[in-house]
Amino acid sequence: MLGRVHFIADHLGGGAPAAVLDLVSAAIAGGVRCVQVRSKDCPDGERYELAAAVVALCHEAGATCLVNDRVDIALAAAADGAHVGEEDMPVAQARRLLGPLAVLGASSRDAQVAARAVAAGASYVGVGPCYPTASKVGLPAPIGVEGMAAVVAAVDVPVIAIGGIDVHRAAELVAAGAYGVAVIAAIAAARDPAAAARALVEAVEAAATDGRTHDGAGMVPGVERGRL
């Protein structure tokens, strides 16, 4: 189950993994059904242990767990797949390692790059930043709703928008064609993360129910149509 709201469980070296797990639990309690684990500046052992713990939480709740950047950690932790950036392992090689049934996301901000990623085996495309965000440094200028919509028009897989997204922006992006959204601060920085997650899920589902989602947001490898 890909899920329309992705929570990126962002863990930095020196931080407390338990706090990340608490946020994952809150996001799941709020209805999030896809969690991406992102670990930066951590020893590989710590990356693996965190990923394995998040996988266990997700699978107990019937949610999908993906590992950002590191296909090897995704395989070792028995995650449902991985998400690779433009500077990570090439999509074709990631697909070869993960196999045909795993979920594989690829980052893009350009329609042509997105189309090449899909041709190489990406199950979905993460597009952004759509709005200004402080969750990750060194990002290029936001592409806005128009830039995201251009990618939607170029691919026939789900598009997950990312970058500076709140409840209102989430609904706007889905109305413009995104299958769903990926967030960090909208849940992690909220006073009540579970309530924030629930509000996001409700907003995205409401926008999707209005019938304004992209017709190409259909199947991903290993997931039956209608179960996304």
Backbone as a chain_set.jsonl record, in Angstrom:
{"seq": "MLGRVHFIADHLGGGAPAAVLDLVSAAIAGGVRCVQVRSKDCPDGERYELAAAVVALCHEAGATCLVNDRVDIALAAAADGAHVGEEDMPVAQARRLLGPLAVLGASSRDAQVAARAVAAGASYVGVGPCYPTASKVGLPAPIGVEGMAAVVAAVDVPVIAIGGIDVHRAAELVAAGAYGVAVIAAIAAARDPAAAARALVEAVEAAATDGRTHDGAGMVPGVERGRL", "coords": {"N": [[0.855, -1.193, 0.0], [0.86, 1.992, -1.11], [0.064, 4.527, -0.144], [-1.211, 7.815, 0.367], [-0.216, 9.877, 1.891], [3.001, 10.406, 2.856], [5.181, 9.951, 5.496], [8.26, 11.243, 6.263], [10.624, 9.891, 8.108], [12.994, 11.384, 9.585], [16.248, 11.07, 10.527], [19.046, 12.219, 12.185], [22.582, 11.877, 12.62], [23.698, 11.345, 15.939], [21.327, 12.026, 17.077], [18.289, 10.993, 18.786], [17.18, 7.841, 18.312], [14.852, 6.767, 19.432], [13.074, 8.887, 19.616], [12.454, 9.302, 16.963], [11.099, 6.939, 16.39], [8.888, 7.274, 18.029], [7.61, 9.368, 16.685], [7.029, 8.107, 14.267], [5.203, 6.188, 15.163], [3.161, 7.905, 15.995], [2.467, 9.118, 13.56], [1.486, 6.91, 12.14], [-0.654, 6.252, 13.788], [-2.233, 8.399, 13.185], [-3.14, 7.792, 10.695], [-1.364, 7.63, 8.551], [0.035, 5.761, 5.942], [2.387, 5.159, 4.722], [5.776, 5.2, 5.319], [8.865, 6.774, 5.104], [12.178, 6.106, 5.768], [14.832, 8.11, 6.635], [18.168, 8.489, 7.089], [20.886, 10.357, 8.148], [24.377, 10.908, 8.242], [24.954, 8.804, 9.993], [26.294, 5.856, 11.566], [26.426, 2.759, 9.733], [25.377, 0.569, 11.111], [23.636, 1.747, 12.933], [21.863, 2.937, 11.163], [20.716, 0.662, 10.013], [19.501, -0.585, 12.271], [17.58, 1.329, 13.025], [16.024, 1.428, 10.676], [15.071, -1.225, 10.587], [13.527, -1.266, 12.909], [11.544, 0.624, 12.281], [10.39, -0.609, 10.069], [9.227, -2.809, 11.358], [7.274, -1.526, 12.964], [5.678, -0.385, 10.953], [4.795, -2.619, 9.451], [3.337, -4.02, 11.331], [1.153, -2.392, 11.504], [0.105, -2.555, 9.003], [1.202, -0.849, 7.157], [3.345, 0.689, 4.66], [6.892, 0.588, 4.382], [9.642, 2.428, 3.386], [13.091, 2.896, 2.524], [15.147, 5.659, 2.421], [17.617, 6.594, 0.07], [19.495, 4.454, 0.632], [19.747, 1.497, -0.739], [20.837, -0.934, 0.025], [20.464, -0.993, 2.811], [17.714, -0.995, 2.877], [17.179, -3.541, 1.79], [18.445, -5.181, 3.694], [16.962, -4.645, 5.996], [14.524, -5.643, 5.366], [12.632, -3.965, 4.202], [9.849, -2.493, 2.372], [10.69, -1.391, 0.104], [12.589, 1.183, -1.575], [13.739, 4.617, -1.775], [15.28, 6.671, -4.062], [17.504, 9.389, -4.625], [18.5, 11.872, -7.093], [21.247, 11.893, -6.987], [21.904, 9.534, -5.883], [22.14, 5.905, -5.966], [21.729, 4.812, -9.325], [18.486, 4.539, -10.859], [17.908, 2.245, -12.421], [19.819, 0.369, -11.551], [19.116, 0.213, -8.869], [16.56, -0.896, -9.096], [17.241, -3.381, -10.174], [18.579, -4.569, -8.025], [16.61, -4.562, -6.018], [14.57, -6.051, -7.106], [11.624, -7.038, -9.033], [9.193, -6.606, -7.675], [9.352, -4.861, -5.542], [8.682, -1.628, -4.066], [9.779, 1.3, -5.576], [10.918, 4.466, -5.357], [11.735, 7.57, -6.982], [13.512, 10.613, -7.012], [12.726, 13.771, -8.489], [12.653, 16.878, -10.275], [12.008, 17.645, -12.683], [10.349, 17.123, -15.745], [11.407, 15.54, -17.854], [13.536, 14.181, -16.625], [12.069, 12.773, -14.744], [10.524, 11.118, -16.41], [12.538, 9.521, -17.5], [13.366, 8.197, -15.208], [11.129, 6.664, -14.593], [11.064, 5.015, -16.858], [13.323, 3.57, -16.3], [12.534, 2.047, -14.198], [11.25, 3.094, -11.928], [8.705, 3.11, -9.452], [7.146, 5.142, -8.524], [7.243, 8.751, -8.527], [8.96, 11.152, -6.682], [8.446, 14.519, -6.264], [9.805, 17.766, -6.212], [11.562, 20.5, -4.513], [8.286, 21.641, -3.808], [7.431, 23.889, -2.508], [9.033, 26.486, -0.51], [11.287, 25.15, 1.922], [12.621, 24.227, 5.118], [13.563, 21.837, 5.866], [15.579, 20.495, 4.602], [18.813, 21.282, 3.586], [20.399, 23.26, 0.99], [18.76, 22.939, -1.221], [17.325, 23.351, -4.53], [15.527, 26.115, -6.11], [12.007, 26.368, -5.35], [9.565, 24.515, -7.267], [6.898, 24.901, -7.467], [3.28, 24.585, -7.867], [2.762, 24.428, -10.583], [5.124, 23.405, -11.716], [5.17, 20.87, -10.537], [2.807, 19.815, -11.65], [3.57, 19.623, -14.31], [5.323, 17.491, -14.281], [3.563, 15.467, -13.52], [2.019, 15.297, -15.845], [3.813, 14.103, -17.513], [4.388, 11.492, -16.805], [3.282, 8.118, -16.059], [2.885, 7.069, -13.573], [2.307, 7.139, -9.976], [2.657, 10.404, -8.564], [4.379, 11.909, -5.997], [4.292, 14.7, -4.128], [6.604, 16.966, -2.596], [8.066, 19.09, -0.07], [7.855, 21.802, 1.894], [5.166, 21.46, 2.626], [1.887, 21.832, 3.875], [-1.358, 21.306, 5.414], [-3.21, 22.745, 3.777], [-1.747, 23.244, 1.447], [-1.223, 20.636, 0.692], [-3.746, 19.661, -0.116], [-4.12, 21.349, -2.295], [-2.086, 20.535, -4.051], [-2.773, 17.869, -4.589], [-5.207, 18.305, -5.832], [-4.196, 19.422, -8.12], [-3.126, 17.3, -9.417], [-1.251, 15.598, -8.166], [-0.589, 12.389, -6.744], [-0.173, 12.054, -4.066], [1.396, 13.307, -1.011], [4.557, 14.035, 0.558], [5.906, 14.524, 3.754], [7.756, 16.159, 6.391], [8.212, 18.152, 8.564], [5.553, 18.982, 8.87], [4.325, 17.031, 10.321], [6.288, 16.168, 12.214], [7.029, 18.526, 13.565], [4.744, 19.338, 14.755], [2.519, 20.152, 17.473], [0.819, 18.152, 18.277], [1.519, 15.371, 16.88], [0.09, 13.092, 15.901], [-2.511, 14.06, 15.516], [-1.952, 16.021, 13.617], [-1.062, 14.432, 11.511], [-3.427, 13.06, 10.977], [-5.075, 15.136, 10.089], [-3.769, 15.86, 7.72], [-3.998, 13.48, 6.216], [-6.786, 13.332, 5.964], [-7.298, 15.684, 4.512], [-5.944, 15.206, 2.095], [-7.16, 12.839, 1.203], [-9.765, 13.78, 0.891], [-9.442, 15.638, -1.195], [-8.619, 13.88, -3.182], [-10.86, 12.272, -3.438], [-12.578, 13.976, -4.654], [-12.184, 13.533, -7.254], [-10.096, 14.565, -8.714], [-7.555, 13.616, -9.116], [-4.624, 12.453, -10.851], [-5.059, 10.364, -13.644], [-3.126, 8.504, -14.229], [-2.1, 7.619, -11.852], [-1.787, 4.897, -10.911], [-0.938, 1.628, -10.703], [1.722, 0.283, -8.696], [4.744, -1.644, -8.651], [4.093, -4.796, -7.224], [1.846, -4.019, -5.882], [-1.605, -4.145, -5.886], [-3.961, -2.744, -8.188], [-6.142, -0.262, -6.977], [-5.569, -0.669, -4.355], [-3.783, 1.194, -3.541]], "CA": [[0.0, 0.0, 0.0], [1.752, 3.142, -1.224], [-0.376, 5.606, 0.735], [-1.209, 9.159, -0.22], [0.612, 10.734, 2.745], [4.243, 9.768, 3.278], [5.932, 10.634, 6.547], [9.693, 10.987, 6.183], [11.196, 9.789, 9.447], [14.327, 11.937, 9.349], [17.108, 10.868, 11.69], [20.409, 12.715, 12.01], [23.562, 11.29, 13.513], [23.749, 11.977, 17.244], [19.976, 12.194, 17.587], [17.738, 9.88, 19.549], [16.295, 7.022, 17.477], [13.563, 6.549, 20.092], [12.195, 10.004, 19.269], [11.991, 9.043, 15.6], [10.108, 5.864, 16.473], [7.664, 7.867, 18.598], [6.957, 10.122, 15.618], [6.484, 7.132, 13.331], [4.001, 5.636, 15.789], [2.123, 8.943, 15.966], [2.031, 9.271, 12.17], [0.668, 5.743, 11.818], [-1.903, 6.404, 14.538], [-3.016, 9.41, 12.497], [-3.62, 7.298, 9.411], [-0.325, 7.551, 7.523], [0.258, 4.372, 5.548], [3.701, 4.994, 4.101], [6.836, 5.886, 6.052], [10.191, 6.712, 4.508], [13.24, 6.291, 6.761], [15.979, 8.831, 6.091], [19.211, 8.631, 8.113], [22.048, 11.082, 7.656], [25.552, 10.989, 9.121], [24.863, 7.751, 11.007], [26.968, 4.597, 11.23], [25.514, 1.854, 9.05], [24.676, -0.267, 12.088], [22.524, 2.543, 13.463], [20.898, 3.067, 10.076], [20.004, -0.606, 9.894], [18.649, -0.815, 13.445], [16.431, 2.222, 12.931], [15.173, 0.985, 9.569], [14.401, -2.464, 10.975], [12.502, -0.94, 13.902], [10.433, 1.288, 11.585], [9.734, -1.655, 9.281], [8.386, -3.59, 12.265], [6.115, -0.702, 13.313], [4.83, -0.234, 9.778], [4.173, -3.875, 9.061], [2.333, -4.345, 12.346], [-0.025, -1.558, 11.229], [-0.306, -2.696, 7.614], [1.727, 0.288, 6.392], [4.527, 0.45, 3.842], [8.111, 1.261, 4.83], [10.688, 2.594, 2.389], [14.339, 3.466, 3.038], [15.716, 6.675, 1.529], [19.021, 6.649, -0.318], [20.31, 3.253, 0.811], [19.084, 0.27, -1.172], [21.361, -2.057, 0.805], [19.796, -0.984, 4.11], [16.332, -1.412, 2.612], [17.174, -4.993, 1.641], [18.826, -5.82, 4.958], [15.906, -4.447, 6.986], [13.284, -6.218, 4.817], [11.671, -2.895, 3.901], [9.023, -2.74, 1.191], [11.352, -0.802, -1.044], [13.525, 2.281, -1.324], [13.573, 5.851, -2.539], [16.614, 7.166, -4.401], [17.612, 10.73, -5.177], [19.212, 11.961, -8.364], [22.665, 11.67, -6.756], [22.071, 8.219, -5.272], [22.257, 4.813, -6.925], [20.817, 4.952, -10.467], [17.223, 3.825, -10.707], [17.964, 0.916, -13.041], [20.583, -0.522, -10.684], [18.315, 0.0, -7.665], [15.513, -1.85, -9.454], [17.848, -4.69, -10.347], [18.862, -5.121, -6.704], [15.383, -4.734, -5.237], [13.679, -7.0, -7.741], [10.506, -6.414, -9.74], [7.996, -6.386, -6.868], [9.553, -3.836, -4.523], [8.343, -0.246, -4.387], [10.984, 2.103, -5.79], [10.66, 5.862, -5.666], [12.865, 8.338, -7.504], [13.308, 12.059, -6.898], [12.881, 14.555, -9.709], [11.971, 18.17, -10.334], [11.958, 17.922, -14.114], [9.523, 16.127, -16.417], [12.227, 14.612, -18.625], [14.24, 13.327, -15.667], [11.065, 11.886, -14.172], [10.175, 10.114, -17.415], [13.658, 8.57, -17.593], [13.356, 7.38, -13.993], [10.047, 5.691, -14.744], [11.513, 4.05, -17.863], [14.359, 2.747, -15.686], [11.957, 1.137, -13.216], [10.663, 3.731, -10.748], [7.286, 2.843, -9.214], [6.533, 6.455, -8.348], [8.218, 9.835, -8.578], [8.862, 12.202, -5.676], [8.691, 15.755, -7.009], [9.909, 18.957, -5.398], [10.599, 21.033, -3.557], [7.172, 22.387, -4.393], [7.396, 25.161, -1.79], [10.231, 26.635, 0.316], [11.326, 24.276, 3.081], [13.845, 24.259, 5.914], [13.84, 20.472, 6.312], [16.783, 19.998, 3.944], [19.577, 22.426, 3.102], [20.996, 23.156, -0.333], [17.798, 22.59, -2.253], [17.096, 24.378, -5.55], [14.308, 26.917, -5.945], [10.765, 25.591, -5.451], [9.003, 24.428, -8.604], [5.503, 25.311, -7.402], [2.244, 23.665, -8.325], [2.882, 24.284, -12.03], [6.225, 22.48, -11.992], [4.722, 19.535, -10.162], [1.812, 19.377, -12.624], [4.275, 19.272, -15.538], [5.824, 16.12, -14.098], [2.381, 14.595, -13.552], [1.612, 15.122, -17.236], [4.853, 13.404, -18.267], [4.578, 10.121, -16.342], [2.056, 7.357, -15.837], [2.97, 6.47, -12.243], [1.963, 8.136, -8.961], [3.575, 11.5, -8.236], [4.315, 12.324, -4.601], [4.866, 16.041, -3.998], [7.349, 17.168, -1.353], [8.704, 20.387, 0.118], [7.096, 22.915, 2.45], [3.747, 21.138, 2.476], [0.996, 21.784, 5.025], [-2.666, 20.751, 5.07], [-3.821, 23.46, 2.658], [-0.934, 23.005, 0.255], [-1.413, 19.232, 0.313], [-4.986, 19.569, -0.886], [-3.904, 22.064, -3.557], [-1.24, 19.717, -4.91], [-3.553, 16.72, -5.047], [-6.172, 18.836, -6.801], [-3.466, 19.725, -9.356], [-2.712, 16.062, -10.076], [-0.395, 14.72, -7.373], [-1.239, 11.254, -6.086], [-0.08, 12.282, -2.628], [2.433, 14.233, -0.548], [5.523, 13.571, 1.561], [6.152, 15.61, 4.701], [8.537, 15.949, 7.612], [7.861, 19.099, 9.623], [4.107, 19.093, 9.064], [3.992, 16.08, 11.391], [7.321, 16.111, 13.254], [7.1, 19.766, 14.333], [3.419, 19.659, 15.289], [2.322, 19.939, 18.9], [0.193, 16.827, 18.362], [1.844, 14.765, 15.585], [-0.966, 12.197, 15.424], [-3.606, 14.898, 15.017], [-1.474, 16.657, 12.386], [-1.086, 13.396, 10.487], [-4.829, 12.785, 10.651], [-5.571, 16.26, 9.297], [-3.183, 15.742, 6.387], [-4.618, 12.344, 5.529], [-8.161, 13.701, 5.632], [-7.28, 16.7, 3.457], [-5.514, 14.579, 0.851], [-8.208, 11.908, 0.776], [-10.905, 14.569, 0.428], [-9.108, 16.17, -2.508], [-8.596, 12.757, -4.118], [-12.233, 11.82, -3.63], [-13.23, 14.927, -5.562], [-11.986, 13.062, -8.62], [-9.181, 15.441, -9.435], [-6.22, 13.042, -9.177], [-4.124, 12.061, -12.169], [-5.505, 9.025, -14.022], [-1.998, 7.591, -14.294], [-1.634, 7.243, -10.515], [-2.358, 3.56, -10.742], [-0.261, 0.532, -10.028], [3.157, 0.225, -8.478], [5.095, -3.053, -8.571], [3.779, -5.482, -5.991], [0.642, -3.468, -5.27], [-2.723, -4.292, -6.798], [-4.731, -1.534, -8.459], [-7.235, -0.085, -6.047], [-5.101, -0.79, -2.991], [-2.812, 2.25, -3.241]], "C": [[0.891, 1.243, 0.0], [1.346, 4.266, -0.289], [-0.272, 6.953, 0.059], [-0.421, 10.166, 0.619], [1.817, 9.922, 3.201], [4.856, 10.6, 4.399], [7.382, 10.252, 6.409], [10.261, 11.048, 7.591], [12.675, 10.139, 9.339], [15.171, 11.835, 10.608], [18.519, 11.323, 11.366], [21.334, 12.043, 12.999], [23.64, 12.053, 14.826], [22.389, 12.212, 17.846], [19.513, 10.957, 18.332], [16.803, 9.069, 18.661], [14.921, 6.811, 18.1], [12.577, 7.657, 19.748], [11.635, 9.828, 17.864], [10.904, 7.98, 15.61], [8.801, 6.372, 17.069], [6.891, 8.634, 17.531], [6.333, 9.189, 14.581], [5.193, 6.543, 13.885], [2.854, 6.632, 15.745], [1.581, 9.113, 14.552], [1.111, 8.122, 11.766], [-0.679, 5.823, 12.532], [-2.82, 7.419, 13.875], [-3.473, 9.004, 11.114], [-2.604, 7.236, 8.297], [-0.044, 6.084, 7.215], [1.512, 4.176, 4.714], [4.714, 5.834, 4.862], [8.149, 5.682, 5.308], [11.221, 6.997, 5.599], [14.419, 6.985, 6.086], [16.977, 9.079, 7.201], [20.421, 9.308, 7.501], [23.155, 11.057, 8.71], [25.491, 9.982, 10.261], [25.738, 6.571, 10.599], [25.957, 3.633, 10.607], [24.744, 0.959, 10.01], [23.471, 0.456, 12.658], [21.446, 2.738, 12.405], [20.041, 1.8, 9.971], [19.032, -0.818, 11.049], [17.41, 0.069, 13.41], [15.475, 1.761, 11.844], [14.402, -0.27, 9.945], [13.29, -2.195, 11.983], [11.297, -0.265, 13.245], [9.675, 0.286, 10.722], [8.78, -2.452, 10.166], [7.134, -2.815, 12.653], [5.138, -0.612, 12.145], [4.085, -1.518, 9.46], [3.124, -4.32, 10.076], [1.033, -3.594, 12.073], [-0.532, -1.705, 9.8], [0.149, -1.548, 6.734], [2.992, -0.118, 5.643], [5.714, 1.212, 4.407], [9.141, 1.243, 3.714], [11.92, 3.191, 3.059], [14.883, 4.44, 2.008], [17.197, 6.41, 1.298], [19.725, 5.294, -0.365], [19.529, 1.979, 0.469], [19.551, -0.922, -0.36], [20.697, -2.148, 2.179], [18.342, -1.42, 3.941], [16.239, -2.923, 2.499], [17.469, -5.683, 2.966], [17.712, -5.751, 5.992], [14.564, -5.014, 6.542], [12.212, -5.152, 4.643], [10.893, -3.252, 2.638], [9.639, -2.16, -0.069], [12.251, 0.333, -0.623], [13.126, 3.496, -2.138], [14.963, 6.413, -2.79], [16.523, 8.564, -4.988], [18.428, 10.721, -6.452], [20.704, 11.722, -8.205], [22.93, 10.33, -6.07], [22.283, 7.163, -6.351], [21.287, 5.029, -8.09], [19.592, 4.06, -10.326], [17.298, 2.405, -11.268], [18.716, -0.077, -12.164], [19.812, -0.817, -9.394], [17.207, -1.019, -7.938], [16.07, -3.259, -9.587], [18.105, -5.35, -8.991], [17.595, -5.441, -5.925], [14.464, -5.803, -5.81], [12.436, -6.311, -8.274], [9.319, -6.038, -8.867], [8.137, -5.296, -5.811], [9.071, -2.477, -5.008], [9.641, 0.548, -4.515], [10.588, 3.509, -6.206], [11.92, 6.541, -6.17], [12.537, 9.818, -7.428], [13.534, 12.745, -8.235], [12.206, 15.906, -9.526], [11.729, 18.567, -11.783], [11.215, 16.786, -14.806], [10.355, 15.099, -17.174], [12.986, 13.656, -17.72], [13.27, 12.314, -15.062], [10.7, 10.769, -15.146], [11.286, 9.08, -17.567], [13.685, 7.658, -16.375], [12.283, 6.306, -14.08], [10.449, 4.615, -15.752], [12.549, 3.093, -17.286], [13.811, 1.844, -14.577], [11.371, 1.765, -11.974], [9.17, 3.431, -10.663], [6.497, 4.134, -9.073], [7.632, 7.492, -8.384], [7.931, 10.824, -7.458], [9.302, 13.511, -6.294], [8.756, 16.951, -6.07], [11.329, 19.514, -5.393], [9.513, 21.858, -4.253], [7.05, 23.776, -3.781], [8.701, 25.293, -0.996], [10.156, 25.75, 1.551], [12.653, 24.402, 3.797], [14.268, 22.863, 6.344], [15.109, 19.9, 5.695], [17.51, 21.177, 3.33], [20.078, 22.166, 1.677], [20.049, 22.79, -1.445], [17.684, 23.698, -3.299], [15.795, 25.125, -5.29], [13.06, 26.044, -6.091], [10.199, 25.619, -6.869], [7.529, 24.816, -8.632], [4.545, 24.249, -7.916], [2.39, 23.406, -9.824], [3.988, 23.299, -12.404], [5.857, 21.049, -11.66], [3.748, 18.984, -11.198], [2.466, 18.972, -13.941], [4.839, 17.861, -15.451], [4.67, 15.128, -14.156], [1.984, 14.286, -14.994], [2.587, 14.258, -18.028], [5.0, 11.937, -17.898], [3.237, 9.437, -16.106], [2.119, 6.56, -14.535], [2.581, 7.533, -11.225], [3.064, 9.172, -8.76], [3.319, 11.913, -6.797], [5.029, 13.662, -4.473], [5.529, 16.2, -2.64], [7.871, 18.595, -1.295], [7.778, 21.466, 0.602], [5.597, 22.698, 2.46], [3.035, 21.132, 3.824], [-0.36, 21.264, 4.546], [-3.247, 21.417, 3.825], [-3.058, 23.231, 1.358], [-1.079, 21.562, -0.229], [-2.649, 19.069, -0.549], [-4.828, 20.23, -2.251], [-3.11, 21.207, -4.544], [-1.985, 18.5, -5.446], [-4.597, 17.156, -6.071], [-5.507, 19.119, -8.153], [-2.898, 18.473, -10.018], [-1.816, 15.153, -9.291], [-1.203, 13.563, -6.803], [-1.256, 11.463, -4.579], [1.054, 13.222, -2.299], [3.348, 13.533, 0.45], [5.891, 14.746, 2.449], [7.104, 15.168, 5.8], [7.963, 16.845, 8.699], [6.367, 19.173, 9.89], [3.6, 18.13, 10.129], [4.986, 16.188, 12.532], [7.356, 17.355, 14.129], [5.762, 20.159, 14.952], [3.344, 19.387, 16.786], [1.715, 18.556, 19.154], [0.42, 16.139, 17.019], [0.751, 13.852, 15.041], [-2.131, 12.984, 14.842], [-3.21, 15.58, 13.716], [-1.484, 15.665, 11.23], [-2.513, 13.129, 10.029], [-5.411, 13.894, 9.772], [-5.032, 16.212, 7.868], [-3.849, 14.631, 5.588], [-6.029, 12.699, 5.089], [-8.215, 14.708, 4.49], [-6.933, 16.087, 2.109], [-6.588, 13.636, 0.326], [-9.429, 12.667, 0.25], [-10.65, 15.128, -0.967], [-9.105, 15.064, -3.561], [-10.005, 12.278, -4.436], [-12.996, 12.733, -4.574], [-13.011, 14.561, -7.026], [-10.996, 13.862, -9.414], [-7.773, 14.89, -9.5], [-5.906, 12.567, -10.577], [-4.521, 10.623, -12.482], [-4.362, 8.024, -14.049], [-1.515, 7.133, -12.941], [-2.19, 5.874, -10.156], [-1.464, 2.613, -9.991], [1.204, 0.842, -9.781], [3.495, -1.247, -8.354], [4.747, -3.637, -7.218], [2.517, -5.006, -5.307], [-0.501, -3.54, -6.273], [-3.432, -2.941, -6.991], [-5.901, -1.466, -7.513], [-6.804, -0.185, -4.593], [-4.097, 0.283, -2.629], [-3.323, 3.153, -2.133]], "O": [[1.587, 1.517, 0.977], [2.213, 4.904, 0.307], [0.644, 7.2, -0.725], [-0.003, 11.202, 0.103], [1.674, 8.885, 3.849], [5.027, 11.811, 4.261], [7.716, 9.068, 6.434], [10.365, 12.119, 8.188], [13.504, 9.281, 9.034], [14.852, 12.44, 11.631], [19.119, 10.869, 10.392], [20.916, 11.68, 14.099], [23.648, 13.284, 14.826], [22.293, 12.565, 19.022], [20.263, 9.992, 18.486], [15.736, 9.558, 18.291], [13.929, 6.69, 17.382], [11.381, 7.403, 19.604], [10.479, 10.164, 17.603], [9.899, 8.111, 14.912], [7.723, 5.945, 16.655], [5.663, 8.561, 17.477], [5.24, 9.452, 14.079], [4.205, 6.413, 13.163], [1.709, 6.258, 15.49], [0.371, 9.24, 14.362], [0.081, 8.337, 11.127], [-1.717, 5.502, 11.953], [-4.042, 7.319, 13.985], [-4.129, 9.786, 10.424], [-2.944, 6.826, 7.187], [0.098, 5.267, 8.124], [1.68, 3.139, 4.072], [4.53, 7.04, 5.03], [8.499, 4.564, 4.932], [11.14, 8.021, 6.278], [14.94, 6.5, 5.081], [16.679, 9.797, 8.155], [20.922, 8.883, 6.459], [22.897, 11.17, 9.908], [25.929, 10.277, 11.373], [25.907, 6.312, 9.407], [24.768, 3.688, 10.921], [23.587, 0.625, 9.754], [22.41, -0.141, 12.846], [20.254, 2.708, 12.713], [18.817, 1.863, 9.856], [17.878, -1.186, 10.835], [16.312, -0.386, 13.731], [14.264, 1.706, 12.056], [13.21, -0.376, 9.656], [12.232, -2.82, 11.923], [10.155, -0.547, 13.608], [8.447, 0.332, 10.654], [7.651, -2.738, 9.766], [6.041, -3.382, 12.671], [3.927, -0.745, 12.323], [2.877, -1.5, 9.225], [2.126, -4.937, 9.704], [-0.053, -4.09, 12.371], [-1.502, -1.048, 9.421], [-0.442, -1.295, 5.684], [3.621, -1.13, 5.952], [5.57, 2.348, 4.86], [9.47, 0.191, 3.166], [11.803, 3.91, 4.051], [15.059, 4.08, 0.844], [17.93, 6.048, 2.218], [20.471, 5.017, -1.304], [18.761, 1.462, 1.281], [18.765, -1.827, -0.079], [20.402, -3.243, 2.658], [17.809, -2.141, 4.784], [15.32, -3.53, 3.049], [16.812, -6.663, 3.318], [17.531, -6.682, 6.776], [13.571, -4.885, 7.258], [11.034, -5.396, 4.901], [11.238, -4.197, 1.928], [9.163, -2.41, -1.176], [12.633, 0.439, 0.543], [12.303, 3.425, -3.051], [15.738, 6.61, -1.854], [15.604, 8.886, -5.741], [18.979, 9.692, -6.845], [21.376, 11.383, -9.179], [24.071, 10.033, -5.715], [22.569, 7.487, -7.504], [20.134, 5.394, -7.863], [19.655, 2.973, -9.75], [16.8, 1.466, -10.646], [18.308, -1.232, -12.041], [19.842, -1.937, -8.885], [16.947, -1.897, -7.116], [15.435, -4.223, -9.159], [17.876, -6.549, -8.828], [17.514, -6.469, -5.253], [13.668, -6.395, -5.081], [12.214, -5.131, -8.001], [8.502, -5.217, -9.284], [7.137, -4.855, -5.243], [9.054, -2.205, -6.208], [10.507, 0.466, -3.643], [10.001, 3.717, -7.268], [13.033, 6.141, -5.83], [11.42, 10.231, -7.739], [14.41, 12.361, -9.011], [11.294, 16.049, -8.713], [11.299, 19.684, -12.072], [11.428, 15.617, -14.486], [10.043, 13.909, -17.141], [13.075, 12.462, -18.005], [13.61, 11.143, -14.888], [10.582, 9.609, -14.75], [11.009, 7.894, -17.743], [13.993, 6.472, -16.496], [12.511, 5.163, -13.682], [10.2, 3.431, -15.525], [12.651, 1.946, -17.721], [14.525, 0.978, -14.071], [11.021, 1.046, -11.038], [8.458, 3.487, -11.665], [5.329, 4.209, -9.455], [8.813, 7.16, -8.284], [6.8, 11.282, -7.3], [10.42, 13.61, -6.8], [7.875, 17.137, -5.232], [12.187, 19.071, -6.156], [9.786, 22.652, -5.153], [6.622, 24.722, -4.442], [9.409, 24.301, -0.827], [9.095, 25.612, 2.159], [13.685, 24.652, 3.174], [15.226, 22.712, 7.103], [15.659, 18.925, 6.207], [16.902, 21.987, 2.63], [20.167, 21.024, 1.225], [20.489, 22.369, -2.516], [17.923, 24.865, -2.987], [15.055, 24.801, -4.361], [13.058, 25.088, -6.867], [10.333, 26.612, -7.583], [6.969, 25.037, -9.705], [4.951, 23.167, -8.34], [2.168, 22.285, -10.283], [3.815, 22.464, -13.292], [6.188, 20.124, -12.402], [3.846, 17.819, -11.584], [1.973, 18.073, -14.622], [4.834, 17.123, -16.436], [4.789, 14.068, -14.771], [1.651, 13.147, -15.321], [2.24, 13.738, -19.088], [5.677, 11.197, -18.612], [2.201, 10.089, -15.973], [1.488, 5.51, -14.408], [2.527, 8.715, -11.567], [4.251, 8.848, -8.784], [2.19, 12.228, -6.419], [6.238, 13.744, -4.685], [5.069, 15.635, -1.648], [8.091, 19.231, -2.325], [6.99, 22.003, -0.177], [4.832, 23.652, 2.319], [3.499, 20.52, 4.786], [-0.492, 20.833, 3.4], [-3.724, 20.732, 2.92], [-3.659, 23.048, 0.3], [-1.059, 21.306, -1.433], [-2.606, 18.415, -1.591], [-5.344, 19.728, -3.25], [-3.43, 21.162, -5.731], [-1.844, 18.142, -6.615], [-4.841, 16.46, -7.057], [-6.157, 19.065, -9.197], [-2.257, 18.566, -11.064], [-1.617, 14.009, -9.702], [-2.361, 13.733, -6.423], [-2.216, 11.102, -3.898], [1.616, 13.864, -3.187], [2.956, 12.564, 1.099], [6.158, 15.841, 1.955], [7.241, 13.982, 6.098], [7.313, 16.373, 9.632], [5.956, 19.404, 11.027], [2.575, 18.378, 10.763], [4.588, 16.29, 13.692], [7.679, 17.263, 15.313], [5.66, 21.199, 15.602], [4.023, 18.498, 17.3], [2.06, 17.882, 20.125], [-0.391, 16.297, 16.106], [0.509, 13.839, 13.834], [-2.675, 12.62, 13.799], [-4.031, 15.707, 12.808], [-1.865, 16.005, 10.11], [-2.774, 12.988, 8.834], [-6.149, 13.621, 8.825], [-5.762, 16.493, 6.917], [-4.217, 14.819, 4.429], [-6.423, 12.4, 3.961], [-9.066, 14.608, 3.606], [-7.554, 16.41, 1.097], [-6.89, 13.639, -0.867], [-10.054, 12.244, -0.723], [-11.534, 15.097, -1.823], [-9.535, 15.279, -4.694], [-10.304, 11.921, -5.576], [-13.953, 12.307, -5.22], [-13.573, 15.186, -7.925], [-11.03, 13.857, -10.644], [-6.86, 15.612, -9.902], [-6.801, 12.313, -11.383], [-4.327, 9.743, -11.643], [-4.591, 6.822, -13.909], [-0.592, 6.321, -12.874], [-2.965, 5.727, -9.211], [-1.248, 2.766, -8.789], [1.843, 1.562, -10.547], [2.629, -2.04, -7.987], [5.063, -3.051, -6.183], [2.148, -5.531, -4.256], [-0.374, -3.045, -7.393], [-3.489, -2.116, -6.079], [-6.577, -2.465, -7.265], [-7.566, 0.166, -3.693], [-3.596, 0.29, -1.504], [-2.641, 4.101, -1.745]]}, "num_chains": 1, "name": "protein.A"}
